[in-house]
């Protein structure tokens, strides 16, 4: 059984920073991509950032230049460094990891962590 455990959310003032972590545990053979998504109250889930096993990254337009995604292979842990936070970044943040084996894609999701940006 694979579990993703997120940490690092909380309350921060506008302009502040937070770093989210997503640690994978269990029988996960390989992680081919890691992503962070967010869902604000009353809105749908949106992509924040993606990183694949080659290190290529992709960011949502609203976070480009402010957020940085990374992955530590030795620790099977993904990170999202969030700088210059804005009130509109307030949401529940979810991590996702994809494992591709024999052409079959398996998605794993974290439990979500609340990020609130407010003065």
C-alpha positions as CSV (number, residue, x, y, z in Angstrom):
1,X,0.0,0.0,0.0
2,X,1.4,3.4,-1.0
3,X,0.8,6.4,1.1
4,X,1.5,10.1,0.4
5,X,1.9,12.2,3.5
6,X,1.8,16.0,3.0
7,X,3.1,18.6,5.4
8,X,4.0,22.2,5.6
9,X,0.7,24.0,5.1
10,X,-0.5,26.8,7.4
11,X,-1.3,30.4,7.8
12,X,1.0,33.0,6.2
13,X,0.9,36.7,5.5
14,X,0.8,38.0,2.0
15,X,4.3,38.2,0.6
16,X,5.4,35.3,2.8
17,X,6.7,31.8,2.0
18,X,5.9,28.2,2.7
19,X,7.4,24.9,1.7
20,X,5.1,21.9,1.2
21,X,6.4,18.4,1.4
22,X,5.0,15.2,0.1
23,X,6.6,12.0,1.3
24,X,5.8,8.7,-0.4
25,X,6.0,5.4,1.6
26,X,5.1,1.9,0.9
27,X,5.7,-0.4,-2.1
28,X,6.1,2.2,-4.8
29,X,8.5,0.9,-7.4
30,X,9.2,4.1,-9.3
31,X,7.8,7.6,-9.4
32,X,7.6,9.0,-12.9
33,X,6.0,12.3,-12.2
34,X,5.0,14.4,-9.2
35,X,2.5,17.2,-9.2
36,X,0.9,19.7,-6.9
37,X,-2.7,20.7,-7.4
38,X,-4.9,23.0,-5.4
39,X,-8.6,23.6,-4.8
40,X,-10.0,26.8,-3.4
41,X,-13.4,26.9,-1.7
42,X,-16.1,26.7,-4.3
43,X,-13.7,26.1,-7.2
44,X,-12.4,23.2,-9.1
45,X,-9.0,21.6,-8.7
46,X,-6.3,23.2,-10.7
47,X,-2.7,22.3,-11.6
48,X,0.0,24.2,-9.7
49,X,3.2,22.5,-10.8
50,X,4.5,19.3,-12.3
51,X,7.9,17.7,-12.4
52,X,8.8,14.4,-14.3
53,X,11.6,12.0,-13.7
54,X,13.8,13.8,-16.2
55,X,13.5,17.0,-14.1
56,X,11.3,18.9,-16.6
57,X,8.9,21.2,-14.9
58,X,5.6,22.8,-15.7
59,X,3.8,25.5,-13.8
60,X,0.3,27.0,-13.8
61,X,0.3,30.6,-15.1
62,X,-0.7,32.1,-11.8
63,X,2.3,30.7,-9.9
64,X,5.1,31.0,-12.5
65,X,8.1,32.8,-11.1
66,X,6.9,32.4,-7.5
67,X,6.6,28.7,-6.9
68,X,9.3,26.0,-7.4
69,X,8.7,22.3,-7.6
70,X,11.4,19.7,-6.8
71,X,11.8,16.0,-6.0
72,X,14.3,14.2,-3.9
73,X,14.8,10.7,-5.3
74,X,16.7,9.4,-2.3
75,X,13.8,10.3,0.0
76,X,10.9,9.7,-2.4
77,X,9.7,13.2,-1.4
78,X,8.4,16.0,-3.4
79,X,8.5,19.7,-2.5
80,X,6.7,22.8,-3.4
81,X,8.5,26.1,-2.4
82,X,6.0,28.9,-2.5
83,X,7.3,32.5,-2.3
84,X,5.6,35.9,-2.6
85,X,2.3,34.3,-1.6
86,X,-1.0,36.1,-2.4
87,X,-4.4,35.8,-0.8
88,X,-5.6,34.1,-4.0
89,X,-3.2,31.3,-3.3
90,X,-5.4,30.2,-0.4
91,X,-6.5,26.7,-1.1
92,X,-6.1,23.1,-0.1
93,X,-3.0,21.8,-1.8
94,X,-2.8,18.1,-2.9
95,X,0.2,16.2,-4.1
96,X,0.0,13.6,-6.8
97,X,2.6,11.0,-7.8
98,X,2.3,8.9,-10.9
99,X,3.9,5.5,-11.3
100,X,4.1,4.0,-14.8
101,X,4.7,0.3,-15.1
102,X,4.2,-1.8,-18.2
103,X,2.2,1.0,-19.7
104,X,-0.2,1.2,-16.8
105,X,-0.4,4.6,-15.0
106,X,-1.2,4.5,-11.3
107,X,-2.1,7.8,-9.5
108,X,-1.4,8.3,-5.8
109,X,-2.8,11.3,-3.9
110,X,-2.0,13.0,-0.7
111,X,-4.6,13.9,1.9
112,X,-4.3,17.6,1.2
113,X,-2.9,20.4,3.3
114,X,-4.5,23.8,3.9
115,X,-2.6,26.9,2.9
116,X,-4.2,30.2,4.0
117,X,-2.7,33.6,2.9
118,X,-4.1,36.4,5.0
119,X,-3.1,39.4,7.0
